[in-house]
């Protein structure tokens, strides 16, 4: 994502009185690499927009252990 597009998205999220939510998703791709993806949902009056923010490779895993 170019810096210009990211800056525009962040500017849209900062101006009020817009509402937004963030979605963080921890996934494993086909190469068995752990990734963190982030999305933003922005409420613009009658229109709701979903925007991709970033995808970063994680160096650690999140394993849930059952007791």
Buried (B, 14 or more C-beta within 10 A) or exposed (E): EEEEEEEEBEEBBEEEEEEBEEEEEEEEEEEEEBBBBBBBEBEEEEEEEEBEBEBEEEEEEEEEEEE
